[in-house]
Amino acid sequence: MNMQLLTDFFFWCSVINGALLALWVVLMMLAPDLVYKTQYRWFPLGREAFAETMYRFLGLFKILYLMFNLVPWIALKILASGLA
């Protein structure tokens, strides 16, 4: 596996996961009732518990996105440019 292939892999992982994160945030902002009703079928939680859980999962997803997608892609770009 060469550096260009790894760079491309992490770039596309970052794009796809960033789009999922953005979609999740937009849905939670614009249609929270739809998300709550959809999830309530599988996980019957109160409204406040649901909101807190979604907030925590969004934060965790954002941290994992940064650590495992964006940072490796940036590091590979730096290595490829010869700055390291």
VEXPADREN-936659 format. One record per atom (N, C-alpha, C): residue in three letters; y, x, z negated. Coordinates in steps of 0.2 Angstrom, whole numbers, padded with zeros to 4 digits, always signed. Atoms other than C-alpha are relative to their C-alpha. Layout:
BEGIN
ALAYXZ...
//
This chain:
BEGIN
MET-0006+0004+0000MET+0000+0000+0000MET+0006+0004+0000ASN-0006-0005+0000ASN+0017+0008+0005ASN+0006-0004-0003MET-0006+0002+0004MET+0034+0006-0003MET+0003-0006+0004GLN-0003+0006-0004GLN+0040-0006+0011GLN-0003-0006-0001LEU+0004+0006+0001LEU+0026-0018+0009LEU+0001-0003-0007LEU-0001+0003+0007LEU+0029-0019-0010LEU+0007-0002-0001THR-0007+0003+0000THR+0048-0021-0007THR+0000-0007+0003ASP+0000+0006-0004ASP+0045-0035+0005ASP-0004-0005-0005PHE+0004+0005+0004PHE+0032-0043-0007PHE+0005-0002-0006PHE-0004+0002+0005PHE+0044-0043-0022PHE+0006-0004+0002PHE-0005+0004-0003PHE+0058-0049-0011PHE-0002-0007+0001TRP+0002+0007-0001TRP+0049-0064-0006TRP-0002-0004-0006CYS+0002+0003+0006CYS+0042-0067-0023CYS+0007-0002-0004SER-0006+0002+0003SER+0060-0067-0029SER+0004-0006+0003VAL-0003+0006-0003VAL+0066-0079-0016VAL-0004-0006-0002ILE+0004+0006+0002ILE+0052-0091-0019ILE+0001-0003-0007ASN-0001+0002+0007ASN+0053-0091-0038ASN+0007-0002-0001GLY-0007+0002+0001GLY+0072-0091-0037GLY+0001-0007+0002ALA-0001+0007-0003ALA+0071-0107-0026ALA-0003-0005-0005LEU+0003+0005+0005LEU+0059-0115-0039LEU+0004-0001-0006LEU-0005+0001+0006LEU+0071-0111-0053LEU+0006-0004+0001ALA-0006+0004-0002ALA+0086-0118-0044ALA-0002-0007+0001LEU+0002+0007-0001LEU+0076-0134-0039LEU-0001-0003-0007TRP+0001+0003+0007TRP+0071-0136-0058TRP+0006-0002-0003VAL-0006+0001+0003VAL+0088-0134-0064VAL+0004-0006+0003VAL-0003+0006-0003VAL+0095-0146-0051VAL-0003-0007-0002LEU+0004+0006+0002LEU+0082-0159-0055LEU+0002-0002-0007MET-0002+0002+0007MET+0086-0158-0073MET+0007-0002-0001MET-0007+0002+0000MET+0104-0159-0070MET+0002-0007+0003LEU-0002+0006-0004LEU+0105-0173-0057LEU-0005-0006-0001ALA+0005+0005+0001ALA+0089-0183-0061ALA-0005+0001-0006PRO+0005-0001+0006PRO+0083-0181-0079PRO-0004-0005-0002ASP+0004+0005+0002ASP+0077-0198-0081ASP-0006+0000+0005LEU+0005+0000-0005LEU+0066-0196-0065LEU-0005+0005-0003VAL+0004-0005+0002VAL+0059-0180-0072VAL-0004-0002-0007TYR+0003+0002+0006TYR+0056-0187-0089TYR-0005-0006+0001LYS+0005+0005-0001LYS+0047-0203-0083LYS-0006+0003+0004THR+0006-0003-0004THR+0036-0192-0071THR-0004+0004-0005GLN+0004-0005+0004GLN+0031-0180-0085GLN-0003-0004-0006TYR+0002+0004+0005TYR+0029-0194-0098TYR-0007-0003+0001ARG+0007+0002-0001ARG+0013-0200-0090ARG-0005+0005-0002TRP+0005-0005+0002TRP+0004-0184-0094TRP+0002+0003-0007PHE-0002-0003+0007PHE+0014-0178-0110PHE+0005-0005-0003PRO-0005+0005+0003PRO+0021-0193-0120PRO+0004+0004-0006LEU-0005-0003+0005LEU+0035-0184-0129LEU+0006-0005-0001GLY-0006+0003+0000GLY+0051-0191-0136GLY+0005+0003+0004ARG-0005-0003-0005ARG+0067-0189-0126ARG+0003+0007-0003GLU-0003-0006+0003GLU+0074-0176-0138GLU-0005+0006+0001ALA+0005-0005+0000ALA+0058-0166-0139ALA-0001+0002+0008PHE+0001-0001-0007PHE+0056-0167-0120PHE+0006+0005+0003ALA-0006-0004-0002ALA+0074-0160-0117ALA+0000+0007-0003GLU+0001-0007+0003GLU+0071-0146-0129GLU-0005+0004+0003THR+0006-0003-0004THR+0054-0142-0121THR+0002+0003+0007MET-0002-0002-0007MET+0062-0141-0104MET+0005+0005+0000TYR-0005-0005+0001TYR+0076-0131-0110TYR-0003+0007-0002ARG+0004-0006+0002ARG+0064-0118-0118ARG-0004+0003+0006PHE+0004-0003-0006PHE+0053-0117-0102PHE+0005+0002+0005LEU-0005-0003-0005LEU+0069-0115-0091LEU+0002+0007-0002GLY-0002-0007+0002GLY+0074-0100-0102GLY-0006+0005+0001LEU+0005-0004-0001LEU+0057-0093-0102LEU-0002+0002+0007PHE+0001-0001-0007PHE+0055-0095-0083PHE+0005+0005+0003LYS-0006-0004-0003LYS+0072-0087-0080LYS-0001+0008-0003ILE+0002-0006+0002ILE+0067-0072-0091ILE-0006+0004+0004LEU+0006-0002-0003LEU+0050-0070-0083LEU+0002+0002+0008TYR-0003-0002-0006TYR+0059-0071-0066TYR+0003+0006+0001LEU-0004-0007+0000LEU+0071-0057-0070LEU-0005+0006-0001MET+0005-0006+0002MET+0057-0046-0077MET-0005+0002+0005PHE+0006-0001-0004PHE+0043-0048-0065PHE+0002-0001+0008ASN-0001+0001-0007ASN+0052-0052-0048ASN+0006+0004+0002LEU-0006-0003-0003LEU+0070-0047-0047LEU+0001+0008-0002VAL-0001-0007+0002VAL+0070-0031-0057VAL-0005+0005+0004PRO+0004-0005-0004PRO+0055-0023-0048PRO+0002+0000+0007TRP-0003+0000-0007TRP+0063-0028-0031TRP+0006+0005+0000ILE-0006-0005+0000ILE+0079-0019-0036ILE-0002+0007-0001ALA+0002-0007+0001ALA+0070-0004-0043ALA-0003+0003+0006LEU+0003-0003-0007LEU+0060-0002-0026LEU+0006+0001+0005LYS-0005-0001-0004LYS+0076-0004-0017LYS+0004+0007-0001ILE-0003-0006+0002ILE+0084+0010-0027ILE-0004+0006+0002LEU+0004-0005-0001LEU+0069+0021-0025LEU+0000+0001+0008ALA+0001-0001-0007ALA+0068+0018-0006ALA+0007+0003+0003SER-0007-0002-0003SER+0087+0022-0004SER+0001+0008-0002GLY-0001-0008+0002GLY+0084+0040-0012GLY+0004+0001-0005LEU-0004-0002+0006LEU+0095+0038-0027LEU-0003+0002-0006ALA+0003-0002+0006ALA+0082+0041-0039ALA-0003+0007+0000
//
